Amino acid sequence: MYSNLLKGLWPYIKPHKKKAFASLFFALVLAGLKWAQAALVKPVFDKGLSANGSIQEVIVIAGLLVLIMILNFPARFLHFYWIRYIVDKATCEMRTNIYAKIQKLPIWHFQQRKQGILVSTLVNDTITFSYGFRAAMDLIREPLYAIVLLGLAIYRDWQLTLVILVTAPLFILIFNKSGKSVKKNQGTVQEELGNLTHNISEGLSGQKVAKAFNLQDYLLKRFEETQNKYFNYMMKTTWTEEMAHPLVEFVGGLAFAGVLVFAQYRIRSGALTTGDFVSFVTAMALIMDPIRKLSAANIKLAQAEAAEKRIASIFAQEEEIDEGSLSQINFSDKIEINNLSFSYGEGNILKNLSLEIKKGQKVALVGLSGSGKSTLINILLGLYKTKPGTIKIDGVDINDIRLKTLRGLFGLVSQDIFLFHDTVRENLTLGKNVEEEKIEDALQVAYASDFLEKLYHKWDTVIGERGVRLSGGQQQRITIARAFLQNTPILLFDEATSSLDNESERMVQKALDRLSREKTVFAVAHRLSTISDFDMIYVLNRGQVVEQGTHHQLMAHKNEYFKLYGLGQKMEETVNV
């Protein structure tokens, strides 16, 4: 019934199979102790509490009871502790594997799928899935309890036991129906939890915009709508869970009522002693707990199977294609782009684009928004494949270069600034051991030393999520210092100053100029005044090169570049006013 679930769990249980089998062994011990507890009830009533019983018999019975409790302590502790260890360890290992898989997914995957759903799978589904092991152990342990107790009941009075067994089909029916119902609904519950997580993430990351546009009520309304959908689906599962438990108890109560009526007849006929009856009743009462737990385990397994499907869907995703075999390349000549076209699905963003970037040159790409400038940066980084058309580095097609090697050629400074919620030092070194002198050199190049010296903890200051405790210009200068430390032969500037004020832009531009010395630079620029000294400027319009030349040549032509430059100047004058 749960073969796929168990098959999915096994790789995470296998490294801990010794603990799993030890836990299973202690489940057998606990089952035996349950039997001993119930069996001990007969001598307690027939001898220990009887007027004819001796003190020696009472001491023996009491001693046995103490022995059972002594054995129960380590057996119960080790059984449940190792289950918890395996469950929690499996959850951690599963999350690591999912997170590693996410790192290998292509960039388009993150553009098409809500991040909150991925986070929910990573955090919530892994817990639900790994708890399937705990529920599977319940399905082993609790039936063992029930079997030994049922055996004792049959031994005490098989006719009374038949009354109980008549209700067994009803228990099976309850387990089957509740399990199917939960399994059917749980996938939607987890999906809505993912939507809720995404909604929360959006609300937290968009606080600046929310406050600027007075969107608090709107965000709250969106949150409540998403939460209510999750709540409504969750309550369907809750209804099934909470209905199953009292149904189990109701059926058990009916069986027990029948036992009482039949037991009265058996006792009066002398076929059953008081001790036998109390021992039988004790066994039946103890059986009810395993039955309740079996019902709960059945539901947990159904939930785990739904979670397993969502986790499996991530592992089934196609990874970023890396067809390259070349693991080492030293950029020594030029980058050639020939007849490159590209589309995100509707219409070409780039059309038969051809250009050249020679080693040591500073080359810029300019054009209106949507003309394909940043797309070309993404293709150079191997985020998208180059078909049709080719990009060659020193005559080698970039598709023949391993992605890690290809990306190692480029240092990116982007308008989309990303900094970790960590120290300045960690954001610069990215987990590598870097000498203090090199860090200082990088900060000097980026004009970042002065403002960092004013921070209380200097390089060890935690800068907040995405560097929120720094200004935009300071954030960008940290990314420039980081690019300097990467020491790549080619630098990619993707509108690195687009979101900065004039003063911050001047500082960042000075830092970029320093960083660019003796490097090959390919820049996407929105402010054309920053590229006036570049060796070559390509002007894009609707994905095609419509002009190329130096700043002075293009200004003299008075065509597309001239218009863009004039438009930029007017915008700057407007801002300054």
C-alpha positions in Angstrom: 0.0 0.0 0.0 2.8 2.4 0.9 5.6 0.8 -1.2 6.6 4.0 -3.0 6.8 5.8 0.4 9.0 3.1 1.9 11.1 2.9 -1.2 11.7 6.7 -1.0 12.5 6.5 2.8 14.9 3.6 2.5 18.0 5.5 1.2 17.7 7.8 4.3 17.1 4.9 6.7 19.8 2.7 5.3 22.8 4.6 6.8 21.2 4.1 10.2 19.9 0.6 9.7 21.6 -0.7 12.8 19.7 1.8 15.0 16.5 0.9 13.1 16.9 -2.8 13.7 17.9 -2.2 17.3 14.8 0.0 17.7 12.8 -2.9 16.2 14.3 -5.3 18.6 13.3 -3.1 21.6 9.8 -3.0 20.1 9.7 -6.8 20.5 10.9 -6.4 24.1 8.2 -3.8 24.8 5.6 -6.1 23.4 6.7 -8.9 25.7 6.6 -6.5 28.7 3.1 -5.5 27.7 2.1 -9.1 27.8 3.8 -9.6 31.1 2.0 -6.6 32.6 -1.4 -7.9 31.5 -0.6 -11.5 32.5 0.4 -10.3 36.0 -3.1 -9.0 36.7 -4.5 -12.6 37.2 -2.2 -13.5 40.1 -2.6 -10.0 41.6 -6.4 -10.6 41.9 -6.4 -14.4 42.5 -3.5 -14.5 45.0 -2.1 -11.1 45.9 -5.5 -9.5 46.7 -7.1 -12.7 47.9 -7.9 -13.4 51.5 -6.1 -16.7 51.1 -3.0 -15.2 49.5 0.3 -15.3 51.4 2.8 -12.5 52.0 5.4 -14.5 50.0 3.2 -14.6 47.0 2.5 -10.8 47.2 6.3 -10.1 47.4 6.9 -12.3 44.4 4.2 -10.5 42.4 5.5 -7.1 43.5 9.0 -8.1 42.6 7.9 -9.2 39.1 6.1 -5.8 38.7 9.3 -3.9 39.6 11.4 -6.1 37.3 9.0 -5.3 34.4 9.4 -1.6 35.1 13.2 -1.9 35.3 13.3 -3.6 31.9 10.8 -1.2 30.4 12.8 1.9 31.2 15.9 1.3 28.9 13.8 -0.5 26.3 11.3 2.3 25.9 13.9 5.0 26.0 16.2 3.4 23.4 13.3 2.4 21.1 11.8 5.9 20.9 15.1 7.8 21.0 16.6 6.0 18.1 13.3 6.4 16.1 13.6 10.2 16.8 17.3 10.2 15.9 16.6 8.5 12.5 13.6 10.7 11.7 15.4 13.9 12.5 18.6 12.8 10.8 16.7 11.7 7.7 15.0 15.1 7.6 18.3 16.9 7.6 19.8 14.6 5.0 16.7 15.0 2.8 16.8 18.7 3.0 20.5 18.7 2.1 19.7 16.6 -1.0 16.8 18.8 -2.0 18.8 21.9 -1.5 21.7 20.4 -3.6 19.2 19.5 -6.3 17.8 23.1 -6.3 21.3 24.4 -6.9 21.4 22.3 -10.1 18.1 23.4 -11.5 18.2 25.7 -14.6 17.5 29.4 -14.1 14.1 29.2 -15.9 12.8 26.9 -13.2 12.9 29.7 -10.6 11.2 32.1 -13.0 8.3 29.8 -13.5 7.8 28.4 -10.0 7.0 30.2 -6.7 9.9 30.2 -4.4 7.6 29.9 -1.4 6.5 26.4 -2.7 10.1 25.3 -2.9 10.7 26.6 0.6 7.6 24.8 1.9 8.8 21.5 0.3 12.3 22.0 1.8 11.0 22.7 5.3 7.6 21.3 5.7 7.3 18.3 3.3 10.6 16.9 4.5 9.3 16.7 8.1 6.0 15.1 7.0 7.8 12.7 4.7 10.4 11.6 7.3 7.7 11.1 9.9 6.5 8.3 7.6 9.3 6.2 9.1 8.0 6.9 12.6 4.5 5.9 11.4 6.0 2.8 9.8 7.6 1.8 13.1 4.2 2.4 14.7 2.7 0.0 12.2 5.2 -2.7 13.4 5.2 -2.0 17.1 1.5 -1.4 17.7 0.4 -4.6 16.0 3.0 -6.5 18.0 1.4 -5.1 21.2 -2.1 -6.0 19.9 -1.0 -9.6 18.9 0.6 -10.5 22.3 -2.3 -8.9 24.2 -4.8 -10.7 21.9 -2.9 -14.0 22.5 -3.2 -13.4 26.2 -6.9 -12.7 25.9 -7.4 -15.9 23.9 -5.5 -17.8 26.5 -7.7 -16.4 29.3 -11.0 -17.0 27.4 -11.1 -17.7 23.7 -14.9 -17.3 23.6 -14.8 -13.8 25.0 -12.1 -13.0 22.5 -14.4 -14.0 19.6 -16.7 -11.1 20.6 -13.8 -8.7 20.1 -12.8 -10.2 16.8 -16.2 -9.8 15.3 -15.6 -6.0 15.3 -12.2 -6.3 13.5 -13.6 -5.7 10.0 -15.0 -2.4 11.2 -11.6 -1.3 12.4 -10.1 -2.2 9.0 -12.8 -0.3 7.2 -12.1 2.8 9.3 -8.4 2.7 8.7 -8.9 2.2 4.9 -11.4 5.0 4.4 -9.6 7.5 6.6 -6.2 6.8 4.9 -7.6 7.2 1.4 -9.4 10.4 2.4 -6.3 12.0 3.9 -4.1 10.9 1.0 -6.5 12.4 -1.5 -6.6 15.8 0.3 -3.0 16.1 1.7 -1.4 17.1 -1.6 -3.6 20.1 -1.9 -2.9 21.0 1.8 0.8 21.0 1.2 0.4 23.0 -2.0 -1.6 25.6 -0.2 1.0 25.7 2.6 3.5 26.4 -0.1 1.4 29.3 -1.4 1.1 30.6 2.2 4.9 30.5 2.6 5.3 32.3 -0.7 2.8 35.0 0.4 4.6 35.5 3.6 8.0 35.8 1.8 6.6 38.4 -0.6 5.1 40.4 2.2 8.4 40.5 4.2 10.7 41.2 1.3 8.4 43.9 -0.1 8.0 46.0 3.0 9.6 49.1 1.5 7.1 49.2 -1.4 4.3 48.2 0.9 4.9 51.2 3.1 5.6 53.6 0.3 2.3 52.7 -1.5 0.2 52.1 1.7 -0.3 48.5 0.8 -0.6 47.1 4.3 -4.4 46.4 4.0 -3.9 44.9 0.5 -1.1 42.6 1.7 -3.1 41.6 4.8 -6.1 40.8 2.5 -4.0 38.6 0.2 -2.5 36.9 3.3 -5.9 36.2 4.8 -7.3 34.8 1.5 -4.3 32.5 1.1 -4.4 31.4 4.8 -8.1 30.7 4.6 -7.7 28.5 1.6 -5.0 26.6 3.5 -7.2 26.4 6.6 -10.2 25.1 4.7 -8.2 22.3 3.1 -6.4 21.6 6.3 -9.8 21.2 8.1 -10.8 18.5 5.7 -7.8 16.5 6.8 -8.5 17.4 10.4 -12.1 16.3 10.1 -11.0 12.9 8.9 -8.3 12.5 11.6 -10.6 13.5 14.4 -13.5 11.5 13.1 -11.4 8.3 12.8 -10.3 8.4 16.5 -13.8 8.5 18.1 -15.0 5.9 15.6 -12.3 3.5 16.7 -13.2 4.1 20.3 -16.9 3.7 19.6 -16.4 0.4 17.9 -14.1 -0.7 20.7 -16.7 0.4 23.2 -19.4 -1.7 21.5 -17.0 -4.7 21.6 -16.3 -4.2 25.3 -20.0 -3.9 26.1 -20.6 -7.2 24.4 -17.7 -8.7 26.4 -19.2 -7.5 29.7 -22.6 -9.1 29.0 -21.0 -12.4 27.9 -18.4 -12.4 30.7 -21.2 -12.2 33.3 -22.6 -15.5 32.0 -19.1 -17.1 31.9 -18.3 -16.1 35.5 -21.7 -17.3 36.8 -21.2 -20.7 35.1 -17.7 -21.0 36.8 -15.8 -21.1 33.5 -14.0 -17.9 34.4 -12.4 -16.6 37.6 -12.3 -13.0 38.7 -8.5 -12.9 38.0 -9.0 -14.3 34.5 -11.7 -11.8 33.8 -9.7 -8.8 35.1 -6.6 -10.0 33.2 -8.7 -10.4 30.0 -10.2 -6.9 30.5 -6.8 -5.4 31.1 -5.5 -7.0 27.9 -8.5 -5.6 25.9 -8.1 -2.2 27.5 -4.4 -2.2 26.5 -5.3 -3.3 23.0 -7.3 -0.1 22.5 -4.2 2.1 22.7 -2.4 0.2 19.8 -5.6 0.4 17.7 -5.9 4.2 18.2 -2.2 4.6 17.4 -2.6 2.4 14.3 -5.3 4.7 13.2 -3.1 7.8 13.7 -0.1 6.0 12.0 -2.3 5.2 9.0 -3.2 8.9 8.6 0.5 10.0 9.0 1.6 7.5 6.3 -1.0 8.9 4.0 0.3 12.4 4.7 3.9 11.2 4.2 3.0 9.7 0.9 1.5 13.0 -0.4 4.7 14.8 0.8 6.8 12.1 -1.0 5.2 12.9 -4.3 6.0 16.6 -3.9 9.6 15.9 -3.0 9.9 13.4 -5.9 8.6 16.1 -8.3 11.6 18.2 -7.4 14.1 15.4 -7.9 12.4 14.6 -11.2 13.1 18.1 -12.5 15.6 18.3 -15.4 18.9 19.7 -14.1 20.9 22.5 -15.7 22.4 20.9 -18.9 26.1 20.9 -18.8 27.3 19.3 -22.1 30.8 20.8 -21.9 33.9 18.6 -21.6 36.6 21.3 -21.4 37.5 21.9 -17.8 40.3 24.5 -18.3 40.6 27.5 -20.6 42.7 30.6 -20.4 41.2 33.6 -22.1 43.9 35.0 -24.3 42.3 36.3 -27.5 38.7 37.2 -28.0 35.0 36.4 -27.6 33.1 36.0 -30.8 29.3 36.1 -31.0 27.9 35.0 -34.4 24.3 35.1 -35.7 22.9 34.6 -32.2 19.1 34.5 -31.7 17.2 33.8 -28.5 13.6 33.7 -27.4 12.0 33.2 -24.0 9.0 31.7 -25.8 7.2 34.5 -27.6 9.2 36.4 -30.2 13.0 36.7 -30.4 14.7 38.8 -27.9 18.0 38.6 -29.9 18.0 38.4 -33.7 21.1 37.3 -35.6 23.3 39.2 -33.2 27.0 39.3 -34.1 29.8 41.1 -32.2 33.3 40.7 -31.0 35.1 41.4 -27.7 38.9 41.3 -27.8 41.0 40.7 -24.8 41.8 43.9 -22.9 39.0 45.8 -24.6 36.2 47.6 -22.9 33.0 46.9 -24.9 29.5 48.3 -24.1 26.1 47.3 -25.1 23.4 50.0 -25.1 19.8 50.3 -26.1 16.3 50.8 -24.8 14.8 48.5 -22.2 13.8 45.2 -23.6 16.3 45.3 -26.4 18.1 42.1 -25.1 21.2 43.6 -23.4 20.9 41.7 -20.1 19.8 38.6 -21.9 23.1 38.5 -23.6 24.9 38.7 -20.2 22.8 35.7 -19.1 23.7 33.7 -22.2 27.4 34.4 -21.7 27.1 33.0 -18.2 25.6 29.8 -19.6 22.2 30.4 -17.9 20.6 29.9 -21.3 21.8 27.8 -24.3 23.0 29.5 -27.5 20.8 28.0 -30.2 20.7 29.1 -33.0 24.0 31.0 -33.3 27.3 30.5 -31.5 29.5 32.2 -28.9 33.1 31.3 -29.0 35.9 32.1 -26.5 39.3 31.8 -28.1 37.6 29.8 -30.9 36.0 27.3 -28.4 32.2 27.1 -28.4 30.9 27.9 -24.9 28.7 24.8 -25.1 31.9 22.8 -25.1 33.1 24.3 -21.9 32.0 23.0 -18.5 29.7 25.5 -16.8 31.9 25.8 -13.8 34.9 26.6 -16.0 32.9 29.0 -18.1 31.5 31.0 -15.2 35.0 31.1 -13.7 36.0 33.3 -16.5 33.6 36.1 -15.6 33.2 38.4 -12.7 29.7 39.9 -12.4 28.7 43.2 -11.0 24.9 43.5 -11.5 22.1 45.9 -10.9 20.5 43.0 -8.9 22.7 43.3 -5.8 22.8 40.1 -3.7 24.5 40.0 -0.4 24.1 37.4 2.3 22.8 38.1 5.8 26.3 37.8 7.2 29.4 39.8 7.8 31.2 42.0 5.3 34.2 39.6 5.4 32.1 36.6 4.6 30.3 38.4 1.7 33.8 39.2 0.3 35.5 35.8 0.8 32.4 33.5 0.2 33.8 30.8 2.5 37.4 30.9 1.1 40.5 31.7 3.1 41.7 35.1 1.8 44.6 37.0 3.2 43.9 40.2 5.0 46.1 42.2 2.6 44.1 41.0 -0.4 40.8 42.0 1.3 42.2 45.4 2.1 43.4 45.8 -1.5 39.9 44.9 -2.8 38.2 47.4 -0.5 40.6 50.1 -1.6 39.8 49.4 -5.2 36.1 49.6 -4.5 36.4 52.8 -2.4 34.8 50.8 0.5 37.5 51.1 3.2 36.4 54.5 4.5 32.8 53.7 5.2 33.6 50.2 6.6 36.1 51.7 9.1 33.2 53.7 10.5 31.2 50.6 11.2 31.4 49.3 14.8 32.6 45.9 13.9 34.3 47.0 10.6 34.7 43.9 8.4 32.9 41.7 10.9 29.7 43.8 10.8 26.6 41.8 9.9 25.0 43.8 7.1 21.5 42.3 7.1 19.4 40.5 4.5 20.7 41.5 1.0 22.8 44.1 2.7 19.9 46.2 4.0 22.0 47.9 6.6 24.1 49.6 3.9 23.1 52.2 1.4 22.7 51.2 -2.3 26.1 52.6 -3.2 27.8 50.9 -0.3 26.2 47.6 -1.2 27.4 47.9 -4.8 30.9 48.7 -3.7 31.0 45.5 -1.6 30.0 43.6 -4.7 32.8 45.3 -6.7 35.3 44.3 -4.0 34.0 40.8 -4.2 34.5 40.8 -8.0 38.0 42.0 -7.5 38.8 39.1 -5.1 37.5 36.7 -7.7 40.2 37.9 -10.0 38.6 36.8 -13.3 39.9 37.8 -16.7 36.6 39.1 -17.9 34.2 41.5 -16.1 30.5 41.8 -16.8 28.8 45.0 -15.7 25.0 44.6 -16.0 23.7 48.2 -15.4 25.7 48.3 -12.2 24.8 51.9 -11.4 21.2 52.0 -12.6 19.5 52.3 -9.2 21.9 54.7 -7.6 21.8 58.4 -6.9 24.3 60.7 -8.6 26.8 60.8 -5.8 26.7 57.0 -5.2 27.0 56.5 -9.0 30.1 58.6 -9.1 31.7 56.6 -6.4 30.7 53.3 -7.8 31.8 54.4 -11.3 35.3 55.3 -9.9 35.4 51.9 -8.3 34.4 50.2 -11.5 37.1 52.1 -13.4 39.7 50.9 -10.9 38.4 47.3 -11.1 38.6 47.4 -14.9 42.3 48.1 -15.2 44.0 45.4 -17.2 40.8 43.5 -17.5 38.4 42.7 -20.4 35.1 44.5 -19.8 31.7 43.8 -21.3 29.2 46.3 -19.9 25.4 46.8 -20.3 25.0 50.6 -19.6 21.9 52.8 -19.2 23.9 56.0 -18.5 25.9 56.5 -21.6 28.2 59.1 -20.0 29.8 56.2 -18.1 31.0 54.5 -21.3 32.4 57.4 -23.3 36.0 56.1 -23.1 35.1 52.5 -24.1 36.9 50.9 -27.1 33.7 49.7 -28.8 30.0 50.4 -28.3 27.2 48.3 -29.8 23.7 49.8 -30.0 20.8 47.3 -29.8 17.3 47.8 -31.1 14.8 45.0 -30.8 17.5 42.4 -30.4 19.7 43.6 -33.4 22.8 45.6 -33.7 21.9 48.8 -35.5 25.1 50.8 -34.8 28.7 50.2 -33.6 31.7 52.3 -33.0 33.4 54.5 -30.3 31.5 57.2 -28.5 32.8 60.0 -30.7 32.1 58.0 -33.9 28.5 57.3 -32.9 27.9 60.8 -31.8 29.1 62.1 -35.1 26.7 59.7 -37.0 23.8 61.3 -35.1 21.6 58.2 -35.4 20.3 55.8 -32.7 23.1 56.3 -30.2 22.9 60.1 -30.6 19.2 59.9 -29.7 19.8 57.7 -26.7 22.6 60.0 -25.4 20.4 63.1 -25.8 17.5 61.3 -24.0 19.8 60.3 -21.2 21.1 63.8 -20.8 17.6 65.3 -20.5 16.7 62.7 -17.9 19.8 63.6 -15.8 19.0 67.3 -16.1 15.4 66.6 -14.9 16.7 64.6 -12.0 19.2 67.3 -11.0 16.5 69.9 -11.1 
